């Protein structure tokens, strides 16, 4: 066995399959094995891993170093290769690594760089074309010779060198590969190939934000944190606490039910558009959840009554969809939410417990207020750009059907903020195909309270 590829995974059902497909597509002709080390996943990670990997190992003790060390102990290969569950390696990855090791027996570790595969101006232009190349080039020129290190997402080590160096140290909570490369560099040469690039996700750098300015600010912050952590470990020998894991956030796992998904509509009610959506839902016998803006409720109270009469759930989406509501103090947040609640109660006689903040943005003090007041915070889950009048119905449908899974909360829009006369034709055209596609996947569309098990109203 030439290579053992080791992938640590914790709740990686959204990414792992593409990672493993890429590994299965390698053009390397000699024997290699794929090992996935599950670190206590609660989702479909083990199920997906079992479909593609040669070995699926469980490591109950949390921590990347623990998972990697366990995977290495089970490996049979002469060379240990590492990547992450959200990465996609090129089909020549193993061939190129093997070529590097064969070219010079003194090379004990080899690897390369990474780019982001996510679409968008920030990952593809700002980071892939400008920031990442600058950081990579500066590191290679200024520091690599004296402080060689390779990312764990694109790293291979000779097994004998790994064992002589003592392997991954479980006591290192962040920067395990930095520590390991430092020890391995005393045994031989570490080779960096700038042309051997893998692709990884932009999730840590984008956070949960959909607003591009907030994505940019988060990305710059995470870049600074990563660089400063690297220098703290490399030059000062400081131990760093683990970074908070990045996961796609939806409702808690206990609220997920297999086979059930929720269809939600934000920013309504919106006159004729909402009525047409209700007509489609009635025809398809679907119960949805509508997150309402208080200001729009005051314009169309009769639509709220129709939503209730036809068995749909209504939720609070703030009074006026302010972009900066989450930044305001607790008093202003309370006033906005309560004002919307008052409008909804006047139209329907009910006070919704479900609350979705504008743009999905919330602050710690907003979250604290909601919890203390008994609201149920509903974040954005599957969200397209259907609010954009240029978004094509077939593209909206295709995106949703590609990402829907048990427990998904799909976000569409029957309005656009508090605007008037804003075209919503694309959503109306897409909706029947979305419903049919979800049902073809054998999922049941249910109101939000059936997914959460919580009461929808105070």
C-alpha positions, 0 to 999 in steps of 0.5 A: 500500500503506497498511500493512506488518505486520512480525513477527520470529520465532524458533522460534514454531511454537506461536504464529505461526499464531494471530497470522497468522490474527488479522492475516488477519481485519482489517476494514481495507478498503485494501491491507496486507501481512504480512511474517514475518522468520525469524531462524534457526528450526529448527521449523515457523515458516517452513512456517506463515508461508508459509501466511499471510504475503505475504512470508517473509524470512530474516535469519540474523543473530540479534537482534530489531533485525536482524530488524525492520530487514530486514523494514522494508527489504522493506516497501512500506507507507506505515505500518509496523506491528509485532507479535510472533509470540505476539500476537493483534491485534483485527480492528479493529487496522489500522482504528483505527491508520489512523484515528489517523494520519488524524486528525492529520498530526503523529502519527508513531507510534501504538499501545496496550497489551496484555493476556494471553490465557492462562487462569488466575487469575494472568494474567487477574485479578492481571495483567490486572485489577490489575498491568497497568492500574496500571503502564500508568496510572502510566506514561501519567500520570507519564512518557509526555509526557516519555518517550513509548514504545510496546511493539513488540507494538502499534506503528505508525510512518509510514514517512518518520518511521522512515527519517528517524529511522534505523530500528531500531539493531541495536546495541541488544540490548534495548529497541529500540522505546524507543530508536526511539521516543525518536528518532521523538518528535523528529519529531512526536507519539507517540499512545498509545490505551489502548483499543487493546489486543492480546493476548499470551502469559504465557510470559515471566512464567510460565517453565516452572512449573506450580506457581502459587506459583512462577509468581507469583514468576517473574511478579513477578520478570520484571515488576520486571526489565522495569520496571527495564530500561525506566528504566535505558534511558530515564533513564540511557541504559544499554545492556542485554544481551538477555533470554534467549528464552522457549521451550517447553522439550522435548528438544533439537531433534536429538531430535525426529523427525517423526511420533513422539510419546511417551506417559508416565505419572508417579507410579506404579506405582499398583495397579489403576489402572496395571494397567488402563492397561497393559491399554489399552496392550496392547489398542491395541499402544502402548509407553509410558514410566513415570516411577516413584516409588521409594516406590510401586515398593516397594509394587507391584514386580510391576507394574514387572515387568509393564511391562518384560515388555510392552515399556514403558520405565521412568524415575526420578521420585525416591523420594517426589515432594518438592515441594522436591527441586530446592531441596535441596543436591546431596547430598540430591538424590543420596540421593533419586534413588539411593534411587529407583534402588535400589528400581527396580533391586531390582524390575526389575534395571535402572537407568533413565537417564531422569529427570523431576524432581517437578513438572518443577522443577530447579535448576542444581545438580540439572541438573549432578548429573544430567549428571555421573552420566549421566542424561537429564533429561526435562522436562514437555512437554504436561501437562494437569491429569489428576491432578485428580480433577475433570478431565473425560476429554473435556477432557484428551483435547481439550487433548492433541490440540490441542497434540500435534506431532512430538516431543511428550512427553505427560505423564499420571499413573497415580498421585498423589504417594505417595497411596493410593486416589486415583481415576484413573478420568478418565485411564483413560477418556480414554486410548483416545480420546487414543491414537486421536486421536494416530493419526488425526493420523498420529503414531506413539507410541513409547517414549522411547528411540526419540525420543531415540536414547539408551540407556534404562538404565545 
